[in-house]
């Protein structure tokens, strides 16, 4: 993804923008699983891969670059950005969203 283009497009006509990247733990920290067939849920094809340590290392590098790109792009347009794991307890999520400026404490 081109984070700058995406965030600029989202920010173009809005009064206020906040970005929240919410992921499952296995998306952020995948495990080696051997051979797998990945199926695009939007019907755009299939890909056979071997999920090994080398593939995971490459995936995690790209994932980190995406997160950093989104964070920087959000900062450029003055939008708060928060990265959260879906496994985070709700109270901790609320604290993280408050710290990021996405929500205000009551």
N, C-alpha and C positions, 0 to 999 in steps of 0.2 A: 504494500500500500504506500501511496505517497501521502504521508501524514499532513504535510503543509497544504496540499491541494484539498484534501478531505476537510480539514479543520477550517480552512478559509471559506470553503463552500458552505459549511454549516454555520459559520459566524456571519456570513454576508448579510442576511436579512433578519437576524434575530435581535431581540432586545437584550438577551442574556444567554450565555452558553456555559455549560459545565460538561466536562468529559469524565466519564467513569468507565474504566476498563475492568470488567468483572470476568474472571476466568475460573474454571475448575482447577483443582490442584494438579490433576493429571495433564492439563494443558500447559501449565507453567513448568512442571517438573515431570516430564514423561519418563516411563520406565522402558528398558529394553524388552521387547515382546517377540522378537523373531519376525518371521514372514507374516505380512498382513496385506489385505486388499482394502484400500481406502476408496470409499464410494462417495462421490459428491452428492449431497442430499438435494441439490437443485437440478440434478439430472444431467450434469455436464461431464460424466465419465467416471472411470475407475483408474486406480493406480496401484500396482503391486509394488510393495516396498519391504525391505528388511529393516525393522526398527532395532538398530544396534547402537552402541555407544557413539560411533562416529556420526550417525544420522541425528541422534539426540543432541550432540554437541552443536551441530550446524543449526538445528531447529532452535535451540535455546539462544544461540547468538542472534539469529534473525528475530526471535521473539523479543529479546532485550532491545534490539535496534528499533523495532516497532514501538515498544513502550516508550523509549527515550524520544523517538520522533514525535509521538503523540504529545508527550509532556512538553517538549520544546515548542511545538506548533501551538499548543494551548496557551503557553506563556506569551507567545508572539501576539496573539489576539486578545490577551487579557482574560482568558478563561481559566478557571481552576481545573485541575486534573487530579484524579485519584485512581490508583490501581488497587484493586481488592481481589482477594481470593474468595470464592464462594464458600469456602470452608471456615471463613472467619466468623466468629460469634457476632451476633447482631450488635451488641453493645460496643464491641471493638470497631465494627464497621461504622457505626454512628460517630465514634470518636475520630476515626480517620477521615470521614467525610466532613466533619466539623473543622478539623485541622487543615484540610485542603481548601476550605472556603466554599464547599459545595452546599452545605446546609449551615444554619445558625443554631446555636444552642438555645433551648427554650428557657 
